[in-house]
Amino acid sequence: MCTIAFLVEVIVGAPLVVAANRDELYARPTRPPERLGPGLVGGVDELSGGTWLAVHASGRFAAVTNQRALATPPPGLRSRGLAVMELAATEDQEAYVAALDPRQYASMNLVWGDARGVSIGYARHETGELAIERLAPGIHVLANDRLGSPGFPRVARLGDALVAAAPHGWPAMRPALHAALADHTRVPLVDVPPSHLPVELARELTATCIHSERYGTRSATLLALAPGRVIDYLTADGPPCTATFIDRRAILEAA
């Protein structure tokens, strides 16, 4: 995932709502949500066998965003998507994260929890650092760095859209969340954050729903959780500006 929003104890009818876009190279083969293990469902990265967001029937989840970096990660590292799958599968998520060695993975922002609470682990390959942040009640948007990091205009824009949608409650706010994830608004060229990328590409990355020549938003997820259960699990197998959100609870119940 490259943009994930968390609405913690904000929405009437859904103690935790997760709204996320996955951005990836178009050439990287993936599959839509399927059974990953007992009670566990998520999309599949066919190259690594891992996932970007996994949901368990008990109401817990795990997800990841890549940490932005100039250098290509060294070869031989373990897939971040496998960590997501294992973290969602385990009952003791805190213990799993505590035992994780960041040096085995490319740097990442690993997210986990359920309706009782959500945590983010900032795992950094170069230093071996693993800093954990527990989310307070409210609206939080995570991109490719720590919460609150500069250089991500889409974070502020998506956050504002969620604040505007929150009074609708659940499930009435689902159309507003869909629209927010499908937003193509980009900053003017003069306001593009500093980047090693060509300025036109860097500008495209300021949109929530990204479309460039080789890279863009490949799928989206809307997840609503209550203690011990999944209220809603919908995914769009394509950019949310064109793809329809499909109810995936039947797959989850069958898993």
N, C-alpha and C positions, 0 to 999 in steps of 0.2 A: 504494500500500500504506500501511497505517497502523500495522501491527505486523509486524516481521520479526525472526526469530530466526536466529542463525548458530551452528552447532556446528562449530568449526574444530579439526580434528585431535583430535576427541573420540570419535567413533563408530567402532568396529571394523567394517570393511567399507565405510566411506564417509568419506573424508577431509574432505569438506565437506557439511554438511546445512543446507538453508535451509527454514524453516517460516514461512509468512506468511499473514496475513489482509488482505484489501483491504476497507476501509470507505469507503462512498461514498453519496451521495444515491440513493435508490431510483429517482428519475425520470431519472437520467443513463443514457442507453442505452449498453450495452456488449455485446461478443461474447466467447465463450470462446476459448481459444487456437486460433490459426490461423497459417498461414505469413505472416511479415512480410517475408521476404527470403531469399536463398540460405542455407540451413541455420539460419534464425532463426524462432523461434516465440514467440508471446505473445498474451495477451488484447488486445482492441482497445477503446479508448474511442472511441465513434462520433462524439462531438462534436469531438475534437481530432485523431483519427487516430493518437494515440500509444498507449503501453502503460504499465502499472504494474510489470510484471516480464517480462523477455524472456530466453530461453535460446537459446544457440547450440549446434549439434551438436558443436562442438569442446570443449565443457565450460565455456565462460565464460557469465556472466550479468550482468545489470544490473537494478536496481530503484530505487524511490524511495519516500520518505515525505514528505508535506507538512510543512513547518515550521509549528508552531502560531503563529497570529497573530490579533490582535484586528481589524485592518483588512482589508478586502477588497482583493486585489491590484489594481493599476491595469489598465485595459484595454490591449490591444495587445501583451501579453507573449507570448513564445513558449511553447508547450506543454511542460511538464516531461516529459510522456510521449513526446514526440519525442526529447528528449535520452536517455531510457532506451533507446529503440529504436536510435538511432544508436550509443550506447555499447556495447550488446551486439553490434552488428554489426561494430564495428571490431576489428581485431587488436591495435592499440596503444591500449589503453584509457587508460593513463596520459597519453599525448599528447593524446587527445581531451579529457580532463578538464582538463589544463593549459591548453588553449586556450579553455576555456569561460568565457563572460562572465556572472557571476551576475546582472548587471543586466538581462539579457534575459529572465529567468525570475522567477516568483514564488519566494520562498525555499523551499528544499528540502534534503533529506538524500539525496544520490545515492550509491548503493552499486554496486560492481562487483567483478569478480574471477573466480577459478576455484579449483580445489582446491589451487593453490599459494599462494593468499593472497587476502584480501578487504580492500577499502578503503572508507571512507566519506568523501564530500566534503560538508562543511557549506557550502552555497552560500547567501549571504544577499543578497537583492535590494537592500535599503536601503543597505548599505555597500559592496557589491561584493566582500565577503570570500569567500574560498574556502579553508577549512581542511580538511586531509586527515588522516585517522586510519587507520593500518594496524592491523588486528585481530590481536592475539596469539592463540595457541592457547587455546581455551576456549569458553565459552558466552556469547554476547552477544545482547541483545534491544534493538532500536531501535524507538522510537515516533516522536513528532512533535517531537523536539528532539535534542540531542546525547546520545550514550550517557551514562548515569548522571545525566541531568537529573531533578530531583524533579517530582512531580505526575503520575506515571503508574503507579498501583498495578498495572495489568495487566502491566507490564514485570517487576516482581519476582515476581508470581505465575506468569507463564509461564516465567521463568527457573528457578524452583524445580521446576516440573513437568518441565522438560527435564533438570535434574540428576538427578531421580528416574528418568527414562526412559533416560538415556544408557547404563547398563550392559547394556541389552538388545542393543546392536549393531544393524547393519543387515542385513536389512530387518525384523527382529523388533520394532523400536521404532516402526514406522509406526502401529500402533493407538494407542499412547500419545501420539504427536504429534497424531494426529487428535483425540483426546479433549482434549488441552491447548488446541488452537485452538478447540474448541467450548465452552470453559468460559464459563458465564454468571455466575460469582461476581462480585458487586459489593461495594464497601465500604459500611459503614453510613453513613447520612446525615450523622452527626456527623463522619465521617472523609473526606468528599468534599473533594478539593483545591480551593483557591480558583479560581474561574472566572467569566468574564463570562456564562456560560450559566445558564439556570434550573437549580436544584439537582438536580431529578429527572433532567434530561437529562445534567448533569455526572456524576451517579452512574452512569447507564447506560454512559457512556464509560469507566468504570473496569473494565468487563468485557472479556475478550478477544474474545468473540463478542458483538457489539453489536446490539441491537434497539431502535430508537426509532420514532417515528411516521413520520419522513421520511428517516431516515439509519440505516445499519447495515452489518453485515458482508455483503458481496455475493459474495465468493468466497474461496477459500483455495488455497494451493500448498504442496506438499511436493517438494523438489528434493534429490537426492543426486548429488554430483559426485566424480569421480576425475580425476587428471591426463589431459587430452586426451579425456575422454568423459563422457557423462551416464549415470549408473547408473539413476536413477529420476526421472521427471517426472510428478507426479500433481496434478490440480487438481479442486477442487469448484466447480461452477458454481452457487453459492448458499452460504448460511451453512453452515459445516462441522457445525453441530448437526443439520442435516437433509439436506444434500446429500451424495451419494456421491462419493468421490474416484475419478477416472477416469484410467487410464494414458494419457498423451499421447505416449509415445515414438514411436508409429507416425507421428504428424503430424510430429514432429521429424525422423525418418529420411527422410520423404518430402520435406521442405523443401529 
